[in-house]
Amino acid sequence: ATAAGRAAAVQRARDGRALVVTPHAGEAARLAAGARIGAAEPCALAEGLSRAYGCVVVLKGPVTHIAAPGLPTLLMDQGTPALAKAGTGDVLAGAIGALLAQGLAPRDAAALGATLHALAGRAAAEKVGALSVTAVDVAESLPEAIRSLS
């Protein structure tokens, strides 16, 4: 991330505006380098990014780490390798954005969005097979994931 990008993220936090980022490990490493964060362990990395950028970080991986400044880091381990496909992270970001638009607090939206995304990924894998899952399959499985929580 550039210094200007980091400054913009910090300014959003100062202005009280929500910012949730959803990097995978490679993207998180680039953000960390821009903020001079040396942590490699996922929990420490997510927490360091959250502090440095003043935002909620959803660090995607086998266990997803959800870090928010000043709050305990949440872990979500319900995902599936079927989600390791191009475009599925966009579905996650969209789910989180929709929850933010409905008034959920950023950390809550991130945690619920990550959980729904994982459940939708599992449902999609059951329908089409883990190797065949596409982002569209995950998006189309979100209603099923939502129903499964009620």
N, C-alpha and C positions, 0 to 999 in steps of 0.2 A: 504494500500500500504506500502511496505517496504521503509526504508530510501534509499536503493539502487535504487529502482524503481523511487522514487521521484528525486533522483540525476540524473538518466539517462534522465528523462523527462526534467529537467532543463538544462542539457547539450545539449540536442537536440535543445532547444530554443536558447541557446547561439551560437550554430553552425549554426543557421538560417534554421534549418530543421523543416518541419511542423509536428505537432502532434495534432491530434484531438481525443478526447475520448468521448464515448457515453454512460455514465452510466445512469442506472435508479436510483431511490432514495436510494435503499439499497447499491448499488455499490458506489454511491456518498458519502454516510455516511462513508463507509470504507476508501475511499480516503481522506475524510476530517479528519478522526481520525488520519491517517498517517501523515497529514500535520498540525495537531493541529488547525483545523478550527472548530469553534463552531457553525457556522451558520446552522440553520435548514430551514429557509424560502428559497424556491427554487432559487430565483434570487440571493440572497446574497450567497447561497451555490455555485451556478455555478460561480459567479464572484470570490469568494474566491479560489475555485479550480483552476480556470484559472490563477490567480496570482501565487498561490503556485507552480503549476506545469509548468507554462510558456507555456500553450497550449490553444487550443480552446476546450471548454467544451460544449457538447450538452447534457444537462440534460433532459432526456426523462420524460414525464409525460403528464397529461391532457393538460397542456400548456408546450411546450418544450422551455427551456431557452438556448440560444446560447451565450456564453460569451467568449470573447477574451481579453487578457491583453491590457489595455489602450483604449479599444473601448466600445461604448455603447452596452449593452446586448440586443439581439434581442429576440422577442417572436414569437413562431409559434403555433397557436391554431387550426390548420386544421386537427389534428389527429382524430383517432377514437379508441374506446375500442377494435376494432377488431385487433389492433396492439399489444395488450397485450398478446402475444403468444410467445412461445419459438421459437427462430430463426429469428423473425422479426427484432430484433436489429442488427443481422448480415447482413440483407439486407440493413438496414440503413448505417451501416459501409461500406459496399461494394459500395453503391451509392456515399457516400462521397469520398471514396478512388478513385473511377473512375473519379470523378470530379477533385480531386487533380491531378490525372495523366494527365488530360487534360489541366492543367495549371491554374486552378482557385486558388485564394488565399484561405487559410484555412478557414477563417470565411465565405467567400462567398460560398465555397464548402459545408460547414456545413449547412448554411441556405438553399441553394438550395436543397441539399440532404435531409434535414429534410422535406422540403415542398414536394418534389417528393415522398418521402416515405409515407407521410400522404395521398397524393392524390392517390397513388397506393393502400394504405390500404383501402381507401374508395371505390375505383373501385372494388377491390377484394371482399369487403363485399357486394357490390351490386350484384356481380355474384354468390357468394356461400353462402351468409348469414354471418353476423358478427361472430357468434359462430363457424362457420366452416372454417374460414380463416386460412390458413397455410402460413409459410414463402415463400413457393414456389408460392402460389397464389399472394402474394405481389410482389415478384420478377417478375413474369410473367405480372403483371399489370403496371410495370414501363414504358414501351413504351407508354401506354395509358396516363399515368400521364404526361409524357414529351410532348406528342401531345397536351394535354389540356392547356399547358402554351403558346402554339404558336398561 
